[in-house]
Amino acid sequence: MPTQLLDQRTPVERAILVGAPSGGERPEVIREHLAELGRLTDTAGGLVVGSLVQRLQSPSPRLYLGKGKADELAELVEALGADLVIFDEELSPAQGKNLETLLGVRVMDRAELILDIFATRARTSESRLQVELAQLEYLLPRLRRMWSHLSRIRGGIGLRGPGETQLETDRRLIGTRIADLRKKLRAVAQARATQRKHREGAFRAALVGYTNAGKSSLLATLSGTSQFIEDRLFATLDSSTRSVDLGDGFEALVTDTVGFIRKLPHHLVASFRSTLEEAREADVLLHVIDASHPEAEAHRRVVMGVLEELALHERPQILVFNKIDLLSSDDLLALRHRAQALEPLPTVFASAQRAETLAGLRDALKARARGGLTDVRVRLPLADGRTLASLYDGAEVLEQTQEGAIVTVLAKAPEALIGRLRGVPGVVVESGS
């Protein structure tokens, strides 16, 4: 008898996308939002087979959609053989349950889809903890819907009780796990704070921006190191820090952070706060924008909104319009004119694919690093080579003179380094040149 090989690959889910905005959004904006939802679905491994749109004054409490449109969606599911429906808007637990009952297939919203993508993309133990916490907080109010087998129980005093008891047990178990995850993430946050303390005195920058704006590619080109890069949304979730040579003796520690997106689930924002602390501690934020994207300005506003939610919107920023290699000369010229109308922020135009275009970004970082330095005069014993070396490593030395056994150094140094020097026995630090 010939050997039969079993195909154990996960079957591709056939998905229908639903957009039902309740505001006065333009048709092209709705199309772009559904296109982005399609890219999210592709990233999650699904296949988009159809879409449906309805403009709403306000969502229906029962089905989100109007009854007629919901029936039309049921017919579309059957006609296209779909086994998954994804809404671009957030559904309440009741709406999700009612829709699944009507459609006979699994229903999820944008937030759940993003959580699923994060779960598959998390690589480090920290990001796995963060994603699990966000998923459980999302799941907790939706447990009854997840217990689909309970819907098959019809009445019966002796039948309903065990299911309800199990539901409460699950709630308690999830609550306990959430508390445990929060405790572990607090420990991770403390460890990160310790790591940042060791980097005090170094000039630090953090890359922020809409997902797939090219942050990881920029970091790889700037630092000359390899990064995981893929042309998909949320290709990487784990923050990484690289040293970048800025020239003239300056260097920066640049950290890549998780990308933002429209309607980023609040649970995710809260869970990733410890990772985003890297941005909070940075001397400057590099706000990366995909210059070639038709919704670039909308993406910029989304990122500014998330930064405001994280109380990071007042941090010093440099706008980095990336992917200019994909623009024509006329489009690039128009972009430069539009950028002038933005808030008065330093702006650079670059392409991670062309290293020569990053000179302006290095210069902007170097200017920011130099601007954060203080003029100091440091006197120290000639024999204290360790302190002298720390000055050359962490400051811009302007002049060094020697009188007998005493060395005098004029330098521009960061405040953190100046503070440490003041605590070294035998070292005298004076402000000014």
C-alpha positions as CSV (number, residue, x, y, z in Angstrom):
1,M,0.0,0.0,0.0
2,P,1.6,3.3,-1.0
3,T,2.4,5.8,1.8
4,Q,0.1,8.8,2.0
5,L,1.5,12.1,3.2
6,L,-0.8,14.2,5.3
7,D,-0.8,18.0,4.7
8,Q,-0.4,19.4,8.2
9,R,-0.2,23.0,7.1
10,T,-2.7,25.4,8.7
11,P,-5.5,26.0,6.2
12,V,-5.7,29.6,5.0
13,E,-8.7,31.4,6.3
14,R,-10.9,33.1,3.7
15,A,-11.8,36.5,5.1
16,I,-14.4,39.2,4.3
17,L,-13.5,42.7,5.4
18,V,-16.2,45.0,6.7
19,G,-15.9,48.8,6.9
20,A,-18.7,50.7,8.7
21,P,-17.5,54.2,9.6
22,S,-19.9,56.3,11.6
23,G,-18.3,59.6,10.6
24,G,-18.3,61.6,7.4
25,E,-15.2,59.9,5.9
26,R,-14.5,60.3,2.2
27,P,-14.8,57.2,0.0
28,E,-11.1,57.2,-0.8
29,V,-10.2,57.2,2.9
30,I,-12.6,54.3,3.6
31,R,-10.9,52.4,0.7
32,E,-7.5,53.1,2.2
33,H,-8.6,51.9,5.6
34,L,-9.9,48.7,4.2
35,A,-6.7,48.3,2.2
36,E,-4.7,48.6,5.4
37,L,-7.1,46.1,7.1
38,G,-6.3,43.8,4.1
39,R,-2.6,44.1,4.7
40,L,-3.1,43.3,8.3
41,T,-5.1,40.2,7.3
42,D,-2.3,39.2,4.9
43,T,0.3,39.7,7.7
44,A,-1.8,37.4,9.9
45,G,-1.9,34.7,7.2
46,G,-5.4,35.2,5.9
47,L,-6.8,35.5,2.4
48,V,-9.1,38.4,1.6
49,V,-12.0,37.2,-0.6
50,G,-14.4,40.1,-0.4
51,S,-15.4,43.3,1.3
52,L,-18.5,45.2,2.4
53,V,-19.0,48.8,3.3
54,Q,-21.9,50.6,5.1
55,R,-22.0,54.2,6.2
56,L,-23.7,54.6,9.6
57,Q,-25.1,57.5,11.5
58,S,-24.5,55.4,14.6
59,P,-23.7,51.6,15.1
60,S,-26.6,49.3,15.9
61,P,-26.3,48.0,19.5
62,R,-27.2,44.5,18.4
63,L,-25.3,43.8,15.1
64,Y,-23.2,47.0,14.6
65,L,-24.5,47.0,11.0
66,G,-28.1,47.6,10.0
67,K,-30.3,44.5,9.8
68,G,-30.5,44.6,6.0
69,K,-26.7,45.0,5.6
70,A,-26.1,42.2,8.1
71,D,-28.3,39.9,6.0
72,E,-26.4,41.0,2.9
73,L,-23.2,40.1,4.7
74,A,-24.6,36.6,5.6
75,E,-25.3,36.0,1.9
76,L,-21.8,37.2,0.9
77,V,-20.2,34.8,3.4
78,E,-22.1,31.9,1.9
79,A,-21.5,32.9,-1.7
80,L,-17.7,33.3,-1.2
81,G,-17.2,30.4,1.1
82,A,-15.7,32.7,3.7
83,D,-14.9,31.3,7.2
84,L,-13.9,34.6,8.8
85,V,-15.3,38.2,8.9
86,I,-13.1,41.0,10.1
87,F,-14.6,44.4,11.1
88,D,-12.4,47.6,10.8
89,E,-14.3,49.0,13.8
90,E,-14.2,47.7,17.4
91,L,-17.1,45.4,18.3
92,S,-18.7,45.0,21.7
93,P,-18.8,41.5,23.1
94,A,-22.6,41.4,22.5
95,Q,-22.2,42.6,18.8
96,G,-19.6,40.0,18.1
97,K,-21.7,37.2,19.6
98,N,-24.8,38.2,17.7
99,L,-22.9,38.5,14.4
100,E,-21.4,35.0,14.8
101,T,-24.8,33.6,15.5
102,L,-26.2,35.3,12.4
103,L,-23.3,34.6,10.0
104,G,-22.3,31.1,11.3
105,V,-18.6,31.9,11.0
106,R,-16.0,33.5,13.3
107,V,-16.1,37.3,13.6
108,M,-13.3,39.4,14.8
109,D,-12.5,43.1,14.9
110,R,-9.4,45.2,14.1
111,A,-8.2,45.2,17.7
112,E,-8.3,41.4,17.9
113,L,-6.6,41.0,14.5
114,I,-3.7,43.3,15.6
115,L,-3.4,41.3,18.9
116,D,-3.2,38.1,16.9
117,I,-0.4,39.6,14.7
118,F,1.5,40.7,17.8
119,A,1.2,37.2,19.2
120,T,2.9,35.6,16.2
121,R,5.5,38.4,15.8
122,A,6.7,38.5,19.5
123,R,10.2,37.1,19.8
124,T,11.6,38.1,23.1
125,S,10.2,36.9,26.5
126,E,9.3,40.5,27.3
127,S,7.2,41.1,24.2
128,R,5.5,37.7,24.7
129,L,4.5,38.8,28.2
130,Q,3.3,42.1,26.9
131,V,1.2,40.5,24.1
132,E,-0.3,37.9,26.4
133,L,-1.3,40.5,28.9
134,A,-3.0,42.6,26.2
135,Q,-4.8,39.5,24.8
136,L,-6.1,38.4,28.2
137,E,-7.4,41.9,29.0
138,Y,-9.2,41.9,25.6
139,L,-10.5,38.4,26.2
140,L,-11.9,38.8,29.7
141,P,-15.1,40.7,28.9
142,R,-15.6,38.4,25.8
143,L,-15.3,35.0,27.6
144,R,-19.0,34.2,27.3
145,R,-18.7,34.5,23.5
146,M,-15.6,32.4,23.4
147,W,-17.5,29.6,25.2
148,S,-19.4,28.8,22.0
149,H,-20.4,25.3,23.3
150,L,-22.6,26.9,25.9
151,S,-24.9,28.2,23.2
152,R,-25.9,24.6,22.5
153,I,-27.3,24.2,26.0
154,R,-31.0,25.0,26.0
155,G,-32.5,25.5,29.5
156,G,-32.3,22.7,32.0
157,I,-31.6,23.6,35.6
158,G,-29.0,20.8,35.9
159,L,-27.3,21.6,32.6
160,R,-26.7,25.3,32.7
161,G,-25.0,25.4,36.1
162,P,-21.7,23.5,35.3
163,G,-21.1,25.7,32.3
164,E,-21.7,28.9,34.2
165,T,-19.4,27.6,37.0
166,Q,-16.6,26.9,34.5
167,L,-17.0,30.4,33.1
168,E,-16.5,31.9,36.5
169,T,-13.5,29.6,37.1
170,D,-12.0,30.8,33.8
171,R,-12.5,34.4,34.8
172,R,-10.7,33.9,38.1
173,L,-7.9,32.0,36.4
174,I,-7.5,34.8,33.8
175,G,-7.6,37.4,36.5
176,T,-4.8,35.6,38.4
177,R,-2.7,35.3,35.2
178,I,-3.2,39.0,34.5
179,A,-1.9,39.9,38.0
180,D,1.1,37.6,37.5
181,L,1.9,39.1,34.1
182,R,1.7,42.6,35.5
183,K,4.1,41.7,38.3
184,K,6.6,40.1,35.8
185,L,6.4,43.2,33.5
186,R,7.1,45.5,36.5
187,A,10.3,43.5,37.1
188,V,11.2,43.8,33.4
189,A,10.6,47.6,33.6
190,Q,12.9,47.8,36.6
191,A,15.6,45.9,34.7
192,R,15.2,48.2,31.7
193,A,15.5,51.2,34.0
194,T,18.8,49.7,35.3
195,Q,20.1,49.3,31.8
196,R,19.2,52.9,30.9
197,K,21.0,54.1,34.0
198,H,24.2,52.4,32.7
199,R,23.8,54.4,29.5
200,E,23.5,57.7,31.2
201,G,25.8,60.3,29.6
202,A,25.3,58.8,26.1
203,F,23.2,60.7,23.6
204,R,20.1,58.7,22.9
205,A,17.6,58.8,20.1
206,A,14.4,56.7,19.6
207,L,12.8,55.8,16.3
208,V,9.0,56.2,16.3
209,G,6.5,56.1,13.5
210,Y,3.7,54.3,11.7
211,T,4.1,50.6,11.1
212,N,6.1,49.8,7.9
213,A,7.5,53.4,7.7
214,G,11.0,51.9,7.4
215,K,12.3,52.4,11.0
216,S,14.2,49.1,11.1
217,S,15.7,49.7,7.7
218,L,16.9,53.2,8.7
219,L,18.5,51.8,11.9
220,A,20.3,49.0,9.9
221,T,21.7,51.5,7.4
222,L,22.6,54.1,10.0
223,S,24.4,51.6,12.2
224,G,25.8,49.3,9.5
225,T,24.3,46.3,11.3
226,S,21.7,43.8,10.3
227,Q,18.1,44.0,11.3
228,F,15.1,41.8,10.7
229,I,13.3,43.6,7.8
230,E,10.1,42.6,6.0
231,D,7.7,44.6,3.9
232,R,4.8,43.7,6.1
233,L,2.9,45.6,8.9
234,F,4.5,45.0,12.3
235,A,7.5,43.1,10.9
236,T,9.2,43.5,14.2
237,L,8.0,44.2,17.7
238,D,11.1,43.9,19.8
239,S,13.0,47.0,20.5
240,S,16.7,47.0,19.6
241,T,19.4,49.6,20.3
242,R,22.4,50.2,18.0
243,S,25.4,52.6,18.2
244,V,25.5,55.1,15.4
245,D,28.6,57.1,14.5
246,L,27.7,60.7,13.8
247,G,31.1,61.9,12.9
248,D,33.4,64.5,14.5
249,G,33.7,62.2,17.6
250,F,29.9,62.1,18.2
251,E,27.9,58.9,18.5
252,A,24.3,58.1,19.4
253,L,22.5,55.1,20.8
254,V,19.5,54.7,18.6
255,T,16.6,52.5,19.6
256,D,14.0,51.1,17.3
257,T,10.5,50.9,18.9
258,V,7.2,49.1,18.0
259,G,5.3,50.8,15.1
260,F,2.0,52.6,15.6
261,I,-1.2,52.2,13.6
262,R,-4.7,53.6,13.5
263,K,-6.9,52.3,16.3
264,L,-4.0,50.7,18.1
265,P,-5.7,48.7,20.9
266,H,-5.5,50.5,24.2
267,H,-4.5,47.2,25.9
268,L,-1.4,47.0,23.7
269,V,-0.4,50.6,24.3
270,A,-0.6,49.9,28.1
271,S,1.2,46.6,27.8
272,F,4.1,48.0,25.8
273,R,4.7,51.0,28.1
274,S,7.9,49.5,29.4
275,T,9.3,49.1,25.9
276,L,8.2,52.6,25.0
277,E,10.0,54.0,28.1
278,E,13.1,53.9,25.8
279,A,11.4,56.7,23.8
280,R,10.6,58.6,27.1
281,E,14.2,58.5,28.1
282,A,15.6,59.5,24.7
283,D,17.1,62.9,24.1
284,V,15.3,63.2,20.8
285,L,12.6,61.2,18.9
286,L,13.1,60.4,15.2
287,H,9.6,60.5,13.8
288,V,9.9,58.4,10.7
289,I,7.2,58.9,8.0
290,D,6.8,56.9,4.8
291,A,7.0,59.8,2.3
292,S,5.8,57.6,-0.6
293,H,2.5,56.6,1.2
294,P,-0.7,58.4,0.0
295,E,-1.8,58.7,3.6
296,A,1.5,60.0,4.9
297,E,0.0,63.0,6.6
298,A,-2.8,61.0,8.2
299,H,-0.1,58.5,9.5
300,R,1.8,61.5,11.0
301,R,-1.3,62.6,12.9
302,V,-1.9,59.1,14.2
303,V,1.6,58.8,15.5
304,M,1.3,62.3,17.1
305,G,-1.9,61.1,18.8
306,V,-0.3,58.0,20.2
307,L,2.7,60.0,21.4
308,E,0.2,62.4,23.1
309,E,-1.5,59.4,24.8
310,L,1.9,58.3,26.1
311,A,2.8,61.9,27.2
312,L,5.7,61.9,24.7
313,H,4.3,64.6,22.3
314,E,6.4,67.4,23.9
315,R,9.7,65.5,23.5
316,P,12.2,67.0,21.1
317,Q,11.5,65.6,17.6
318,I,13.2,65.4,14.2
319,L,10.8,64.5,11.3
320,V,12.4,62.0,9.0
321,F,10.6,61.6,5.6
322,N,11.8,58.2,4.5
323,K,11.6,56.3,1.2
324,I,12.2,59.4,-0.9
325,D,13.8,57.0,-3.5
326,L,10.2,56.0,-4.4
327,L,9.2,59.7,-5.2
328,S,9.6,61.5,-8.5
329,S,11.6,64.8,-8.4
330,D,8.3,66.7,-8.7
331,D,6.7,64.8,-5.8
332,L,9.8,65.3,-3.7
333,L,9.7,69.0,-4.4
334,A,6.0,69.2,-3.4
335,L,6.8,67.2,-0.3
336,R,9.5,69.7,0.7
337,H,7.0,72.6,0.3
338,R,4.3,70.8,2.4
339,A,6.9,70.0,5.1
340,Q,7.6,73.7,5.5
341,A,4.0,74.2,6.6
342,L,4.3,71.7,9.4
343,E,5.0,72.7,13.0
344,P,8.6,74.1,13.4
345,L,10.4,70.9,13.7
346,P,13.8,69.9,12.2
347,T,13.0,68.0,9.0
348,V,15.2,65.7,6.9
349,F,14.5,63.7,3.8
350,A,16.2,60.3,3.5
351,S,16.1,56.8,2.0
352,A,17.2,53.7,4.0
353,Q,18.1,52.2,0.6
354,R,20.6,55.0,-0.2
355,A,23.2,55.5,2.6
356,E,24.3,58.7,1.0
357,T,21.0,60.4,1.8
358,L,21.4,59.9,5.5
359,A,24.1,62.6,5.9
360,G,21.4,65.1,6.7
361,L,20.0,62.9,9.4
362,R,23.4,62.4,11.0
363,D,24.0,66.1,10.9
364,A,20.7,66.8,12.6
365,L,21.4,64.3,15.3
366,K,24.9,65.7,15.8
367,A,23.5,69.2,16.1
368,R,21.1,68.0,18.7
369,A,23.9,66.1,20.6
370,R,26.1,69.1,20.5
371,G,23.3,71.4,21.7
372,G,22.8,69.2,24.8
373,L,26.3,69.7,26.0
374,T,27.6,72.1,28.6
375,D,30.9,73.9,28.5
376,V,33.1,72.8,31.4
377,R,36.7,73.1,32.7
378,V,37.9,70.0,34.4
379,R,41.1,69.7,36.5
380,L,42.3,66.3,37.5
381,P,45.5,64.5,38.5
382,L,47.7,63.3,35.6
383,A,47.7,59.9,37.2
384,D,43.9,59.6,37.0
385,G,43.9,58.1,33.5
386,R,40.5,56.5,34.0
387,T,38.7,59.8,34.5
388,L,40.6,61.4,31.6
389,A,39.5,58.5,29.4
390,S,35.9,58.9,30.4
391,L,36.1,62.5,29.4
392,Y,37.4,61.6,25.9
393,D,34.7,58.9,25.6
394,G,31.7,60.8,26.8
395,A,32.5,64.5,25.9
396,E,33.7,66.7,23.1
397,V,37.2,67.7,24.3
398,L,38.2,71.1,23.0
399,E,41.6,71.6,24.7
400,Q,43.9,69.8,27.1
401,T,46.8,71.5,29.0
402,Q,49.2,70.2,31.7
403,E,50.9,72.0,34.6
404,G,53.1,69.7,36.6
405,A,50.9,66.8,37.8
406,I,47.6,68.5,37.0
407,V,45.8,68.2,33.7
408,T,43.2,70.8,32.7
409,V,40.6,69.9,30.1
410,L,38.2,72.2,28.4
411,A,35.2,70.2,27.0
412,K,31.5,70.2,26.1
413,A,30.0,67.4,28.2
414,P,26.5,66.0,28.9
415,E,25.0,66.9,32.3
416,A,25.0,63.2,33.5
417,L,28.8,62.9,32.9
418,I,29.4,66.3,34.6
419,G,27.5,65.0,37.7
420,R,29.6,61.9,37.8
421,L,32.8,63.8,37.5
422,R,31.8,66.1,40.5
423,G,31.7,63.0,42.6
424,V,35.3,61.8,41.8
425,P,37.9,62.6,44.5
426,G,40.6,65.0,43.3
427,V,38.6,66.2,40.3
428,V,37.5,69.8,40.1
429,V,34.7,70.8,37.7
430,E,33.9,74.4,36.8
431,S,31.2,75.6,34.5
432,G,32.0,77.7,31.5
433,S,35.1,77.9,29.3
